[in-house]
Amino acid sequence: MTAPLPVRPPEPATGEQQEEAPRRRTPSRLLAPLRQTGQLFALALAVVRAVFRRPFQLREFIEQFWFVASVTILPAALVSIPFGAVIALQVGSLTEQLGAQSFTGGASVLAVIQQASPLIVALLIAGAAGSAICADLGSRKIREELDAMEVMGVSPIQRLVVPRVLATMFVAVLLNGLVSVVGTLGGYFFNVIMQGGTPGAYLASFSALAQLPDLYVGELKALIFGFIAGIVASYRGLNPRGGPKGVGDAVNQSVVITFMLLFAVNMVLTAIYLQIVPPKGG
């Protein structure tokens, strides 16, 4: 028998090698946000492609649609009432100072339909439904259910992510109409009752300033915001770190990231809309 070869101990790192190690790790840390942003866009593209693939998970879509609607419909209706009232009171006070009380209804309704309603819906979906979606996918990930699905040849994106993203989009569009109606009625009530406005002037100013593209852009914003909320929640749920604690951190991160993206995208969409669609009578 031959004697085993002696194992040579590793040589200690020199000072120059120790200085190079942090330098190698620093670029990876700086590029981590860019890498995650690219992965987020890659997931969005994969979801768009998987929507047109068969089989479509209809049962999963209906279950997720009902779940998202059940956790957001009542809070959306309750939040839209004081939101519409605050806008009506603030706009009414401003128009009274300018001597343009007859335009209170149109200005407040446009603010609710174009800005407040899509944001309210998106924030509620991201906070209530998005957090639940992220927690569900994250718990499946740490239990290795998603890995088992991939081993069996089942795509987690097509089976789980696509129905959830579509559910958030459709619920956002439907809730946007509900919030617009409830917010408009709340603004009408507070303007007429508390500020002494007349119903005729409120409705006349609304018909004089509002147009159908105002409603279209509100629905388009709700659709895009619902897509963003579903994608971000799914991405963070598919990539948790650190076990169960990482799932909780991923839920918090998904809500914060969604809020930041919503306000940025809303600013861009509003700027584009004001440049493309001229005001009524302009």
Phi and psi in degrees as a GROMACS rama.xvg file:
@    title "Ramachandran Plot"
@    xaxis  label "Phi"
@    yaxis  label "Psi"
@TYPE xy
-92.5812  144.84  THR-2
-72.9226  143.468  ALA-3
-64.1434  144.143  PRO-4
-68.9655  138.078  LEU-5
-68.1056  140.278  PRO-6
-86.9314  124.041  VAL-7
-81.5389  123.895  ARG-8
-66.3936  147.043  PRO-9
-64.5517  141.748  PRO-10
-73.5338  140.543  GLU-11
-64.7549  143.349  PRO-12
-71.255  140.326  ALA-13
-79.03  174.316  THR-14
-63.7735  -38.0538  GLY-15
-66.9482  -38.6713  GLU-16
-66.9709  -36.8477  GLN-17
-66.5315  -32.355  GLN-18
-75.2251  -29.7069  GLU-19
-74.4787  -27.1002  GLU-20
-60.9992  -50.432  ALA-21
-62.538  -31.7893  PRO-22
-66.0108  -33.4292  ARG-23
-71.8587  -33.8849  ARG-24
-79.0338  -26.9544  ARG-25
-62.6481  -46.9457  THR-26
-59.6075  -36.7997  PRO-27
-64.9008  -36.4525  SER-28
-68.5163  -38.4862  ARG-29
-70.3538  -31.921  LEU-30
-87.3178  -5.554  LEU-31
-59.6722  -46.4002  ALA-32
-60.2619  -39.6462  PRO-33
-65.7366  -38.8404  LEU-34
-64.8878  -42.4135  ARG-35
-67.4106  -36.4023  GLN-36
-63.1499  -42.2428  THR-37
-63.4527  -39.8794  GLY-38
-65.1789  -35.3012  GLN-39
-65.0958  -44.4034  LEU-40
-67.1952  -35.0305  PHE-41
-64.1773  -39.9115  ALA-42
-64.9018  -41.4677  LEU-43
-60.677  -42.0986  ALA-44
-66.1106  -39.397  LEU-45
-65.1441  -36.8195  ALA-46
-66.9869  -42.2216  VAL-47
-61.5945  -40.8671  VAL-48
-68.0758  -39.4359  ARG-49
-71.5057  -18.3707  ALA-50
-61.0414  -35.7551  VAL-51
-91.8614  4.74021  PHE-52
-91.327  154.698  ARG-53
-112.678  147.856  ARG-54
-84.387  148.021  PRO-55
-86.5552  133.229  PHE-56
-82.3558  79.7819  GLN-57
-67.464  -42.583  LEU-58
-63.9789  -43.3255  ARG-59
-63.2062  -38.1308  GLU-60
-64.1346  -43.489  PHE-61
-65.1855  -41.6304  ILE-62
-63.8421  -43.7125  GLU-63
-69.5601  -36.5141  GLN-64
-60.6949  -45.659  PHE-65
-66.0417  -39.7932  TRP-66
-64.5737  -48.3748  PHE-67
-63.039  -41.5147  VAL-68
-66.1543  -39.2481  ALA-69
-67.6025  -30.9186  SER-70
-92.1249  -7.11734  VAL-71
-120.538  -20.5223  THR-72
-67.3816  -45.2675  ILE-73
-69.597  -47.2356  LEU-74
-59.7763  -36.406  PRO-75
-64.3798  -42.7667  ALA-76
-66.2639  -39.0444  ALA-77
-71.7181  -36.1327  LEU-78
-73.9478  -33.8914  VAL-79
-66.5898  -27.6289  SER-80
-65.9738  -56.7583  ILE-81
-66.7878  -29.3013  PRO-82
-65.2827  -47.2393  PHE-83
-64.4162  -34.7536  GLY-84
-67.0568  -42.6046  ALA-85
-63.1624  -42.8644  VAL-86
-63.932  -43.349  ILE-87
-63.7474  -42.0897  ALA-88
-66.4459  -42.6194  LEU-89
-68.5379  -45.4525  GLN-90
-66.9101  -38.154  VAL-91
-63.6083  -40.623  GLY-92
-64.9971  -39.6644  SER-93
-68.3452  -45.5472  LEU-94
-66.2852  -29.4923  THR-95
-67.8033  -37.4474  GLU-96
-66.7763  -32.5004  GLN-97
-87.8873  -5.32168  LEU-98
75.3758  29.3208  GLY-99
-126.549  51.6263  ALA-100
-63.0244  -24.9969  GLN-101
-68.8999  -15.1046  SER-102
-100.301  10.3025  PHE-103
-63.219  -44.8683  THR-104
-62.4121  -47.4544  GLY-105
-64.4551  -42.7046  GLY-106
-66.2102  -44.3817  ALA-107
-68.5953  -39.517  SER-108
-67.5211  -40.2522  VAL-109
-63.3149  -39.0181  LEU-110
-64.3552  -38.3697  ALA-111
-68.9746  -46.5851  VAL-112
-70.7693  -44.3922  ILE-113
-80.5213  -37.6841  GLN-114
-114.87  -55.4003  GLN-115
-67.732  -46.7975  ALA-116
-61.999  -50.6155  SER-117
-62.1514  -37.5322  PRO-118
-68.0849  -41.9176  LEU-119
-59.9584  -47.6273  ILE-120
-61.0502  -45.6326  VAL-121
-65.8043  -41.2693  ALA-122
-65.4649  -38.99  LEU-123
-69.0948  -40.5376  LEU-124
-65.7416  -41.9937  ILE-125
-66.5986  -39.0564  ALA-126
-77.7421  -39.0994  GLY-127
-94.753  -60.1316  ALA-128
-76.683  -41.5055  ALA-129
-61.9335  -41.4659  GLY-130
-64.3273  -37.9721  SER-131
-67.7663  -39.9108  ALA-132
-63.6571  -43.7563  ILE-133
-63.5124  -42.7608  CYS-134
-65.9461  -38.7342  ALA-135
-65.2161  -49.6825  ASP-136
-66.5598  -37.0728  LEU-137
-64.7845  -41.0922  GLY-138
-66.1158  -35.808  SER-139
-66.2271  -35.4866  ARG-140
-68.4124  -45.5561  LYS-141
-72.4802  -21.1265  ILE-142
-86.2583  2.93471  ARG-143
64.4559  24.5688  GLU-144
-69.8424  -37.7923  GLU-145
-67.3137  -37.6442  LEU-146
-64.4152  -38.549  ASP-147
-65.2803  -36.7909  ALA-148
-64.209  -41.3527  MET-149
-65.2449  -36.9523  GLU-150
-63.6651  -37.4251  VAL-151
-80.5311  1.25037  MET-152
85.0986  16.0501  GLY-153
-101.354  128.686  VAL-154
-80.5542  119.22  SER-155
-62.7919  -30.5384  PRO-156
-67.1778  -46.8775  ILE-157
-71.7915  -34.5395  GLN-158
-81.6179  -35.7246  ARG-159
-117.999  -43.2355  LEU-160
-75.644  -46.5722  VAL-161
-58.2804  -48.6868  VAL-162
-60.1693  -35.5638  PRO-163
-71.3501  -40.8644  ARG-164
-66.9982  -44.1468  VAL-165
-63.2155  -36.4708  LEU-166
-64.3082  -44.4997  ALA-167
-63.6241  -36.0785  THR-168
-67.5277  -48.9068  MET-169
-68.4584  -39.537  PHE-170
-65.2322  -37.4045  VAL-171
-62.5878  -41.9546  ALA-172
-64.3197  -44.6485  VAL-173
-68.8288  -42.1529  LEU-174
-66.3677  -30.3786  LEU-175
-61.6872  -40.6494  ASN-176
-63.9396  -41.1502  GLY-177
-63.7815  -45.8011  LEU-178
-65.6281  -36.5682  VAL-179
-62.6136  -44.2904  SER-180
-67.2815  -47.6407  VAL-181
-65.6536  -41.7666  VAL-182
-64.5806  -38.9536  GLY-183
-65.4554  -42.9297  THR-184
-64.5324  -39.5024  LEU-185
-64.0801  -43.0592  GLY-186
-63.5064  -38.7713  GLY-187
-62.5676  -44.7841  TYR-188
-62.9298  -47.8731  PHE-189
-70.9981  -32.625  PHE-190
-71.1789  -41.3624  ASN-191
-76.9635  -40.881  VAL-192
-83.1061  -48.2992  ILE-193
-89.2615  -29.0533  MET-194
-105.889  2.60256  GLN-195
72.5132  23.4221  GLY-196
-76.9757  166.273  GLY-197
-103.659  141.998  THR-198
-60.4444  -37.4091  PRO-199
-63.5321  -43.6884  GLY-200
-66.9411  -37.2378  ALA-201
-62.1688  -48.2793  TYR-202
-71.9471  -35.3729  LEU-203
-66.5505  -40.8388  ALA-204
-67.9171  -33.7119  SER-205
-65.5768  -45.8532  PHE-206
-69.2818  -23.7658  SER-207
-80.8008  -29.6408  ALA-208
-104.957  -30.8805  LEU-209
-83.9018  154.625  ALA-210
-147.674  165.552  GLN-211
-61.1058  -37.9555  LEU-212
-57.9852  -24.0899  PRO-213
-64.14  -39.348  ASP-214
-72.3904  -37.8773  LEU-215
-63.2054  -43.3093  TYR-216
-68.0427  -32.1184  VAL-217
-64.9177  -42.7415  GLY-218
-68.0152  -38.0311  GLU-219
-64.6959  -41.2534  LEU-220
-61.5798  -43.8755  LYS-221
-61.394  -39.9148  ALA-222
-63.8568  -45.8337  LEU-223
-68.0999  -40.8942  ILE-224
-64.127  -38.9209  PHE-225
-64.2655  -38.2932  GLY-226
-63.81  -44.1533  PHE-227
-63.1446  -44.6674  ILE-228
-61.8764  -42.3884  ALA-229
-68.0974  -39.8283  GLY-230
-67.4698  -46.3185  ILE-231
-64.7295  -43.2349  VAL-232
-63.3182  -39.9797  ALA-233
-68.8265  -40.4473  SER-234
-63.7401  -46.0565  TYR-235
-68.1302  -32.2142  ARG-236
-70.0721  -32.2226  GLY-237
-79.3535  -12.7449  LEU-238
-130.529  59.3812  ASN-239
-78.3114  161.378  PRO-240
-134.333  133.559  ARG-241
86.264  28.4641  GLY-242
74.4187  -150.143  GLY-243
-58.1186  -37.8842  PRO-244
-63.464  -35.8808  LYS-245
-65.3074  -30.704  GLY-246
-65.6547  -43.8285  VAL-247
-62.3995  -41.0222  GLY-248
-64.6368  -38.3311  ASP-249
-64.2924  -37.2519  ALA-250
-62.8081  -46.6638  VAL-251
-62.4079  -42.3494  ASN-252
-65.1369  -37.9956  GLN-253
-63.4049  -40.977  SER-254
-66.8893  -44.6148  VAL-255
-65.8423  -45.5718  VAL-256
-62.8344  -40.4695  ILE-257
-63.1836  -43.5922  THR-258
-59.4582  -45.0368  PHE-259
-63.6373  -43.7627  MET-260
-66.6995  -36.5817  LEU-261
-62.6116  -46.4587  LEU-262
-67.5556  -36.9933  PHE-263
-66.9118  -46.9802  ALA-264
-66.239  -35.9318  VAL-265
-62.9771  -39.9725  ASN-266
-62.8512  -42.8938  MET-267
-66.3044  -45.5791  VAL-268
-63.9229  -39.6715  LEU-269
-64.9562  -42.6868  THR-270
-63.2136  -41.9596  ALA-271
-65.6289  -41.5972  ILE-272
-64.185  -43.2281  TYR-273
-67.6501  -23.9512  LEU-274
-83.8929  -31.9746  GLN-275
-86.7363  -47.3476  ILE-276
-96.2444  117.216  VAL-277
-72.5564  151.896  PRO-278
-65.2653  156.591  PRO-279
-66.4423  128.012  LYS-280
86.3571  -2.77975  GLY-281
